[in-house]
Amino acid sequence: MTSPKGTGLGLLLLRLGAGAMMLTHGLAKLTGYTAMATAFPDPIGIGAQLSFTLIMLAEFIGAILLMLGLFTRLAALSLSIGMAVAAFIAHAPFSVSGSELPLLYLVVFIVLLVSGGGRYSVDHYIYKSTSKTSRK
């Protein structure tokens, strides 16, 4: 059996670990924006610069939100979309070995999308204080 505290701690570690690793990708894109934006592929047909900007925002801001546990499901959704595009479109033709890292991130982000941030997240404290206020 798992305890609520154990589950909360597991989700915290998952959020912090995946968020920190993803933040390194977003930070690299942010600091190299000018050079990288023009050379970025256009995997979904919306333009290279817009594609680059969207994934950079997801990987940078989404990773920070994920680590904080703030808007966890929204952050996990944006990161899931980014990793799905990377795994199934950008790394075409698809192969499990060629898309292993984005697939692993995708699984982690889907778990966080389904579960939310858990007990040790800003979302939990916001929801907890909001639900107490609405009951009064």
Steps between C-alpha positions, in 0.01 A plus 500: 500500500611852434436789731381842385829646630701240308306567180541874551874459552526283189318760289721775645816310405361426154406867446835630625709249308318521167456876532868561575612284208253665264603845624852440367355453150282811531783711638728398213229602253436828682866603513561393140169632369632720219727235351270204553160645402585540133656153467222318689287256299130563439356161601132600511488761223459820705838650419844428639517803729153444650571128548827586672339766720222265612733215594741742669215642712371153585846375594596810700183640657323163506796341679504774765124468555535123519772520765289742705189291454319810374252442215651151495252346259526789252881487514496122459260531205722749316808287566314184392405659170859612445638154574238329281598726210868431565452122525254440217559785253833679549703179539333337197504232391381380840698235682494422869878512527520829310227662709578343835565822695195696380286188555626467857427868566157454338412216739612707802302804387189291432524356853516857638216609271279222638608521865561872544771647719420305813501592866827696489409745225386860483184375326414290805533796736301730271224240462505425872463866600239565226286204606509614865393851398213373284362288787460801732 
